Amino acid sequence: MMEAGGGGAGAGRRDERVPQWGAQETRELILARGEVEREADAARRSAKTMWEAVAARLRERGYRRTADQCKCKWKNLVNRYKGKETSDPENGRQCPFFEELHAVFTERARNMRRQLLQSESGASVKRKLKRTSGGQSSGESDDEDDGGEESEDEKPFHSRKRKADDKKQPSHRMPEKSRTGASTSSIHELLQDFLAQQQRIDIQWQETMERRAQERVVFEQEWRQSMQKLEQERLMLEHSWMQQEEQRRMREEARAEKRDALLNTLLNKFLQDDL
């Protein structure tokens, strides 16, 4: 029993070590998220079921990830895409999957626009159907009134009743028109707000990209200047080293000449003493 418990603890510690995401695995995650969003029932899904569907797509492609791991990785990718993490040109901290994420968010914006336009067109079709049904009902009532035979006593009563109905009908129609007009104006306002927000996001993204491009240019210039400075320093050190080496060689040659002269002098002196 103790060995089983120890094994379970070891397995728990091994499970806590989540393997890092590879580049291809991250691209497959972005593709799976886009595919799930394009499904017909995506709007009715909860966040949990959506991420479970994404994890299932990854398992079909040979990657073992849980729904929470996919959600956490997607959150990090979105943060880097939005520029929440500061970009450091020296360390190269940039978003390597910008194009894939931008394609997913662009498609999402198009789908939202399409849904708004479809909802607006559906509301207009319903208003037209209400108008046509109202006209048909009024025509049928007129035909029925005209087809029936009325006595002289009944005609004033029916005429008074028809006038009263005609007075009541506009009061009922006005709220419907006001409601449809309010819904149409609210849809237009939502669409305009969405388009304005999308335009602001595009402008901010362009400004961010331009600022990063300028920072990259400045960094490259500074890097070139530092490299040129280092090259000059290297050349100066190499030149000074060559000078020192030349001076050392000259000193060694002078020392060798003096040593040779001294040895010749000693040899000559020994020879003269022997003679």
Backbone torsions as a table, in degrees:
resi	resn	phi	psi	omega
1	MET	NA	-39.6	178.6
2	MET	-66.1	-38.4	179.6
3	GLU	-66.1	-38.7	178.6
4	ALA	-63.7	-42.5	178.8
5	GLY	-62.5	-42.6	178.6
6	GLY	-62.8	-39.9	178.7
7	GLY	-63.7	-39.8	178.7
8	GLY	-63.4	-39.3	178.4
9	ALA	-65.3	-41.4	178.6
10	GLY	-62.9	-41.1	178.4
11	ALA	-64.3	-38.7	177.6
12	GLY	-61.8	-40.1	178.5
13	ARG	-67.1	-35.1	178.5
14	ARG	-68.0	-37.1	-179.9
15	ASP	-67.7	-28.0	-179.4
16	GLU	-67.7	-23.5	179.9
17	ARG	-83.3	99.6	-178.6
18	VAL	-83.4	128.5	179.3
19	PRO	-67.7	151.7	-178.8
20	GLN	-71.0	155.7	179.1
21	TRP	-84.7	131.3	174.3
22	GLY	-84.1	168.9	-178.5
23	ALA	-65.0	-46.1	-179.6
24	GLN	-67.5	-37.5	178.4
25	GLU	-64.7	-38.6	177.6
26	THR	-65.2	-40.7	176.8
27	ARG	-63.7	-38.7	177.6
28	GLU	-65.4	-35.3	176.0
29	LEU	-62.3	-44.4	-179.8
30	ILE	-64.8	-40.9	178.5
31	LEU	-65.0	-41.7	179.7
32	ALA	-64.6	-40.2	178.2
33	ARG	-63.3	-42.5	177.3
34	GLY	-63.5	-39.4	178.8
35	GLU	-65.1	-41.2	179.1
36	VAL	-65.2	-38.3	179.0
37	GLU	-67.8	-27.5	-179.7
38	ARG	-80.8	-8.4	-179.7
39	GLU	-70.3	157.3	-173.0
40	ALA	-66.7	-37.4	-176.7
41	ASP	-95.6	22.1	-178.1
42	ALA	-65.7	-36.8	-177.5
43	ALA	-68.5	-27.4	-178.4
44	ARG	-89.3	-3.7	-178.8
45	ARG	-82.8	149.8	171.9
46	SER	-84.4	169.2	-178.9
47	ALA	-64.0	-37.1	-178.7
48	LYS	-65.2	-48.9	-179.9
49	THR	-64.9	-33.4	179.3
50	MET	-65.1	-45.6	-179.4
51	TRP	-70.8	-29.5	173.5
52	GLU	-65.4	-36.9	176.8
53	ALA	-66.5	-38.7	177.7
54	VAL	-63.6	-44.0	178.8
55	ALA	-63.0	-36.5	177.7
56	ALA	-65.3	-39.4	176.6
57	ARG	-61.8	-40.4	178.5
58	LEU	-66.1	-38.0	177.9
59	ARG	-63.8	-35.2	176.6
60	GLU	-63.8	-27.0	-179.0
61	ARG	-96.0	7.2	173.8
62	GLY	94.7	15.3	-179.7
63	TYR	-117.5	127.6	-178.4
64	ARG	-96.6	101.0	178.0
65	ARG	-137.5	146.6	176.8
66	THR	-86.7	167.6	179.7
67	ALA	-64.0	-39.2	179.2
68	ASP	-65.7	-39.3	177.4
69	GLN	-64.2	-41.6	177.1
70	CYS	-63.5	-41.7	179.9
71	LYS	-64.0	-43.5	-179.4
72	CYS	-64.7	-43.8	179.3
73	LYS	-64.8	-40.2	178.9
74	TRP	-64.3	-38.5	178.5
75	LYS	-63.3	-42.3	177.6
76	ASN	-63.7	-40.7	179.1
77	LEU	-63.8	-41.9	-179.5
78	VAL	-66.5	-38.6	177.9
79	ASN	-62.5	-42.6	178.7
80	ARG	-69.2	-34.4	178.2
81	TYR	-66.4	-41.6	-179.4
82	LYS	-76.3	-5.7	178.4
83	GLY	80.3	20.9	178.5
84	LYS	-70.3	-30.9	175.7
85	GLU	-85.9	129.9	-177.2
86	THR	-66.2	135.9	-179.3
87	SER	-89.9	122.9	179.7
88	ASP	-108.9	105.9	-176.8
89	PRO	-61.6	-30.2	-177.8
90	GLU	-68.0	-36.4	179.3
91	ASN	-92.8	-6.5	178.1
92	GLY	70.7	28.8	-178.5
93	ARG	-81.2	92.2	178.8
94	GLN	-130.7	173.7	-179.1
95	CYS	-91.6	105.9	-176.5
96	PRO	-76.6	-12.6	-178.2
97	PHE	-112.8	36.2	-175.7
98	PHE	-65.7	-43.8	-176.2
99	GLU	-63.3	-43.6	-179.2
100	GLU	-64.5	-44.3	179.2
101	LEU	-66.1	-39.5	179.9
102	HIS	-63.3	-36.8	178.0
103	ALA	-65.0	-41.1	179.4
104	VAL	-64.8	-45.3	-178.3
105	PHE	-69.7	-34.0	177.0
106	THR	-65.7	-42.6	178.1
107	GLU	-65.5	-36.4	177.2
108	ARG	-63.6	-41.9	178.4
109	ALA	-63.8	-39.8	178.0
110	ARG	-63.7	-41.2	179.1
111	ASN	-64.4	-38.7	178.2
112	MET	-65.1	-41.6	176.8
113	ARG	-62.1	-42.4	-179.5
114	ARG	-63.3	-41.4	179.2
115	GLN	-65.1	-39.9	177.9
116	LEU	-63.9	-43.2	178.8
117	LEU	-64.8	-39.9	178.6
118	GLN	-65.1	-41.1	178.2
119	SER	-64.1	-38.8	178.7
120	GLU	-66.2	-43.1	178.8
121	SER	-66.3	-37.0	177.0
122	GLY	-63.2	-38.5	178.2
123	ALA	-65.5	-40.4	178.6
124	SER	-65.2	-39.6	178.1
125	VAL	-63.6	-40.3	178.5
126	LYS	-63.2	-39.4	178.8
127	ARG	-64.2	-40.0	178.5
128	LYS	-64.4	-42.4	178.6
129	LEU	-62.2	-38.0	178.2
130	LYS	-64.8	-40.5	179.9
131	ARG	-64.1	-45.9	-179.2
132	THR	-64.7	-41.1	179.0
133	SER	-65.7	-37.0	177.0
134	GLY	-64.9	-39.8	178.8
135	GLY	-66.3	-40.3	179.9
136	GLN	-65.6	-41.0	-179.2
137	SER	-65.2	-39.1	178.6
138	SER	-67.8	-37.0	178.5
139	GLY	-66.0	-40.5	179.3
140	GLU	-64.1	-38.9	179.8
141	SER	-66.3	-36.6	178.7
142	ASP	-66.5	-39.1	179.4
143	ASP	-65.0	-41.3	179.5
144	GLU	-64.1	-39.3	-179.6
145	ASP	-67.1	-38.0	-177.7
146	ASP	-74.0	-32.2	-175.6
147	GLY	-74.1	-29.4	-176.3
148	GLY	-77.3	148.1	176.9
149	GLU	-90.6	125.9	-177.9
150	GLU	-117.3	148.2	175.7
151	SER	-84.5	169.3	-179.6
152	GLU	-63.0	-30.8	-179.3
153	ASP	-77.2	-29.9	-176.3
154	GLU	-80.5	-25.5	-176.2
155	LYS	-60.9	-46.8	177.9
156	PRO	-61.5	-37.0	-179.8
157	PHE	-63.9	-46.1	-180.0
158	HIS	-66.6	-36.8	179.1
159	SER	-66.5	-41.3	177.6
160	ARG	-64.2	-39.1	179.8
161	LYS	-65.8	-40.5	-179.5
162	ARG	-65.3	-40.2	177.7
163	LYS	-63.0	-40.4	178.6
164	ALA	-64.9	-39.7	177.6
165	ASP	-64.9	-40.3	178.9
166	ASP	-63.9	-32.8	177.8
167	LYS	-71.9	-33.8	-178.1
168	LYS	-76.6	-32.5	-175.4
169	GLN	-60.7	-44.5	178.3
170	PRO	-60.0	-34.1	-179.9
171	SER	-65.6	-30.3	177.7
172	HIS	-82.0	-29.3	-177.7
173	ARG	-77.9	-30.9	-176.6
174	MET	-60.1	-46.3	177.8
175	PRO	-61.2	-37.0	179.4
176	GLU	-63.0	-44.9	178.0
177	LYS	-62.7	-41.3	179.5
178	SER	-64.7	-38.8	179.2
179	ARG	-66.4	-44.6	179.0
180	THR	-64.2	-39.6	177.4
181	GLY	-64.8	-39.2	179.0
182	ALA	-66.1	-41.7	179.3
183	SER	-64.9	-40.2	178.7
184	THR	-64.3	-43.1	179.6
185	SER	-66.2	-37.3	178.2
186	SER	-66.5	-38.9	177.1
187	ILE	-64.1	-42.1	177.4
188	HIS	-62.3	-41.4	178.8
189	GLU	-64.6	-42.4	177.8
190	LEU	-62.7	-42.3	179.5
191	LEU	-64.8	-42.8	178.5
192	GLN	-64.6	-41.4	177.8
193	ASP	-63.4	-41.2	179.0
194	PHE	-64.3	-44.5	179.1
195	LEU	-63.9	-40.1	178.3
196	ALA	-65.4	-41.1	177.8
197	GLN	-64.4	-41.4	178.2
198	GLN	-64.2	-37.8	178.2
199	GLN	-66.5	-39.6	177.4
200	ARG	-64.4	-40.0	178.6
201	ILE	-63.5	-41.9	179.1
202	ASP	-63.9	-40.5	179.8
203	ILE	-66.2	-43.6	178.0
204	GLN	-62.5	-39.6	179.1
205	TRP	-64.6	-43.0	178.1
206	GLN	-63.2	-42.7	178.3
207	GLU	-62.9	-41.0	179.0
208	THR	-63.6	-42.9	179.8
209	MET	-65.6	-40.0	177.6
210	GLU	-65.0	-41.2	179.4
211	ARG	-64.9	-40.9	178.3
212	ARG	-67.1	-36.0	177.3
213	ALA	-64.9	-41.8	177.0
214	GLN	-63.8	-42.5	177.9
215	GLU	-62.7	-37.3	178.7
216	ARG	-65.7	-40.2	178.6
217	VAL	-64.2	-43.7	179.0
218	VAL	-63.5	-42.1	179.0
219	PHE	-63.0	-41.2	179.0
220	GLU	-65.0	-40.0	177.5
221	GLN	-63.3	-45.6	178.4
222	GLU	-62.4	-39.0	179.7
223	TRP	-65.0	-41.8	177.8
224	ARG	-63.3	-42.6	179.7
225	GLN	-63.2	-42.3	179.2
226	SER	-65.5	-37.9	178.3
227	MET	-66.9	-39.4	175.9
228	GLN	-63.6	-40.9	177.8
229	LYS	-62.8	-43.6	178.0
230	LEU	-64.1	-37.1	178.6
231	GLU	-66.0	-41.1	177.2
232	GLN	-63.3	-43.3	178.4
233	GLU	-62.6	-38.2	178.8
234	ARG	-64.7	-41.9	178.9
235	LEU	-64.2	-41.3	178.7
236	MET	-63.8	-43.0	178.5
237	LEU	-64.7	-39.5	178.5
238	GLU	-65.2	-40.1	179.1
239	HIS	-65.4	-44.1	178.6
240	SER	-65.0	-37.5	178.2
241	TRP	-64.5	-40.0	178.7
242	MET	-64.9	-39.6	177.5
243	GLN	-63.5	-45.8	178.3
244	GLN	-62.3	-38.0	178.8
245	GLU	-66.4	-38.3	177.5
246	GLU	-65.9	-43.4	178.4
247	GLN	-63.1	-41.0	178.2
248	ARG	-63.6	-40.8	178.5
249	ARG	-63.7	-40.6	178.6
250	MET	-64.8	-39.7	178.7
251	ARG	-65.4	-40.3	178.2
252	GLU	-64.8	-39.6	178.3
253	GLU	-64.8	-42.1	178.6
254	ALA	-64.5	-40.4	178.7
255	ARG	-64.6	-41.1	178.9
256	ALA	-64.7	-39.3	178.0
257	GLU	-64.1	-42.9	178.3
258	LYS	-63.1	-41.3	179.3
259	ARG	-63.5	-42.2	178.9
260	ASP	-64.6	-40.5	179.5
261	ALA	-64.6	-41.1	179.5
262	LEU	-64.2	-42.0	179.1
263	LEU	-64.6	-40.7	177.3
264	ASN	-62.3	-40.8	179.2
265	THR	-63.6	-44.0	179.6
266	LEU	-65.0	-41.0	178.7
267	LEU	-63.3	-43.4	178.6
268	ASN	-62.5	-38.8	-179.7
269	LYS	-67.1	-42.4	176.4
270	PHE	-62.4	-40.8	178.6
271	LEU	-63.3	-40.2	179.2
272	GLN	-68.2	-35.7	178.8
273	ASP	-67.5	-37.3	179.4
274	ASP	-67.3	-37.1	179.1
275	LEU	-71.1	NA	NA
